[in-house]
Amino acid sequence: MLDIFKVFKITSPLFEKFLFRIISGAMEYTEVEVLLTPSLLSYLNEAITCGCRDDVKKYILEYTKSTDVKTIKIKDVKSLHKVINDIRCSADQPKVYLHEMLEGSDLHIPEFKCHPRNPILEARIKRLQAQQENREYNKMVRNVQAQPDDFVAVGKDYKDLNRQLITILNFVVTVGGSFAFGYKATEYAFGDMGDTFLLQMVVGLILAAVVFIADMYFLIKSFA
């Protein structure tokens, strides 16, 4: 990575995009290419003219023998840089720096190729998505689905309402009957003592309260 920073001292509008592609793994270092400028072509021709090695001459000819070649790999530029400097050192000529060779060039970023997805994996993903959608739909309509038999449901509701009304009526009659029993029992027991209305009311209310509490306890227990 440090070599890349040294190479591209020149400003390029694609440099940030290039770094992102390298870091994200979309490109390998060996895939990086730059535009093949006339300046780079002159260095390639210089290497051939000065009698470079056969292996170096082989890859240089790949760039010079055809006008259709528009880019050159960074690794080949670095190799060319070394060859040129070796030749110039042996001829007592000044060295050339890598950024000078790349002056006027720019990054060439190949188009990212999306690999086809595994058809078996794709089918499995679609099946899992369909299952998840069905679960979400069933969860959403769970409380609004119609009963299998509306008549049975209405009859059950009617029976529940009838049972509750009977329970309430029985509660009222029991409490009222207890009050009446206490009221009348006191009248018959103490009728010869004169006016016993207040005593009758007190005894009736006490019996009604006791029965009320007892019935309320069993009523709450039955609905719990």
N, C-alpha and C positions, 0 to 999 in steps of 0.2 A: 504494500500500500504506500510506503514511503517513496518508492520509485515513481509511482503515479504522480504524487504531489510534486516531485522534483521535475518530472517531465513536463507537466502542465503548469509551468509558471506563467505562461501566456494566458490571458483572460479569454474564457469561452462561455457563451450563453448556455451551452449544454452541459457545463461542468457539474452543476448541482444535480441535474438529471442523471448524469453518468455515475456520480457517487451513490445516488439512491439505488440505481440498478445493481451496482457492485455490492453494496451492503445488504440489500434485500435478497441477494442470491440469484437474481434474474440473469446475471451475466457472470462469466468467469473472467479472470484476469487475462487469460490467453486469448479471449475473444475480442478484446478491445482493439479497435482499429481507428486510424486517423485518415483524413483525406490525403490522397497522393498529389502533392503540389509539384510544380515545375522545379522548385528548389530540391525536393527530395529525389526527383528523377535525375537531376544533375549529379547528386551524390551517388546514386545507384550506378550511373554511367561511369563516374569517376572510379568506382570500385572495380568495375569490369575492365576499364582501360588500364588500370595500374596492375592488373594481374593478381586478382584475389584467388583464394583457394577454390577448388572445384565445387565443394559442398556449398560455399557461400555464393558462388557464381550461379549455381543451380536455382536457388530461391530468388536471386536478384533478377534472373531472366524471366521469371514468372510475372514480374511487375513491368518489365521493359519491353517484352516482345509483343504485347498487345495494348492497343489504345483503349480497350474496354475496361481495363482495370482502373478503378477510381479510388481505391483505398489500400492501405498497407497496415499490417499488424504491428502493434507496438513492440513485440518481441523482435520482429525483423528490423525495426528502426534501431533498436538498441544494438543488435548485432552489426548492423550497417555502421553505426556510430563507432563501434570498437574497431571494425575493419578500416574505416577511413583514418582514424587516429593512428592505428598501427602503421598504415602506409605513409602517413605524413611524418610520423616520428622517424621512420627509416630514411625519409628524404629530407629531414631537417626542416620541415614546414610547420607552421603554427597549427595547433590543435583546433578542432571545431567542437563547440559545445552542443549538447543535445537540444537545448531549447532554441539554439540558432537553426538547427536542422528543421525543427518543427514550426518555425516562424511562418505565419500565414496559413498554417494548416488548422484543422478543427477536428473535434471528435466525430466519429461516425458510429452511432449506436444502432445496432441491428434491431429489426422489429422482433418484439417478444413473441415467441411461438407457444401457443397454449396447447399443451398435450391433451389428447382426447381422454375423457374420463372412462373408467372401467364400466362397461355396460351392466355387469352384474351388480356392482356397487350402486350405480345409478338407479337400477330397478329396486334395490333394497331401500334406498333413500326415499323413493316415491311411495313405496308400500308403507314405510314408517310414517311418512307425512300424512297419508290417507288415514291410517289408524289413529293418529293424533287428532286429525280434524273430526273424525267420527266420535272420538271420546269427548271432545269439546262440545260438539253439537248435542250429544246425548245429555251431557251435564247441563247445557243451557235450557233444553226443553223437558228436563226431568219433571219439573213441577207443573207443567202445563199440559201434560198428556191426558187424554180423556180416559175415564174409567171404562173397563170392559163392559159393564152393564149399568147404565145410568138408572134404570128402574130399581135395581137392588140398592144402589147408593142412596137414592131418595128414600126408599123404605127404611134403610138403616138410620138415616138422619131423623126421620119421623119418630122412630122408636126411641131414639136417644132423647129427643125433645119431650116426648110423652113421659118417659121415665123421670126426667128432671122436673116436669110440672107436677107429677104425682108426689115426688119427694118434697117439693116446696109446699104443696097443699097439705100433706101429712104433717109437716113441720108446723104450719100455722094452726091446724086443727088441734094438734097435741098441746101446744102452748096455750091456746085459747081454752081448751078443755081443762087443763090444769088450773088456770086462773078461775074458771067457773066453779070447779070442784072446791077449791079453797074458799071462795067467796060464799057459796051456799052452805058448805060444811060449817063454817063459822056462824052463819045465821041460825042454823038449826041447833047448834050446840049452845050458843049464848043468846038466843032470842028473848028469853025472859029477863034479861038484864037491861033492857031498854034499847036505846039507840046504839047499834054495834056496826054502823056503816064503815067507820074508819078502821075498825079492827078487821072487818071483812075484806076491805081493800088491801090492807097490809098482808094478811095471810094469803090472799089470792095472788098478789104480786110476788111474794116469796116463792110459792109453789111454781108459778109461771117462770120465774127466773131460773130456778133449779132445773126444771124440765128444758128450758131454752138452752142452758149451758150444756146439758147432757146431749140433747139432740144436735146441737151445733158441733160438738166433739165428734159424734159418730158420722155426721154429714161430711165434715172435713176429711175424716179418715177414709170414708168410702170414695171420695173424689181424688184422694192423693195418689 
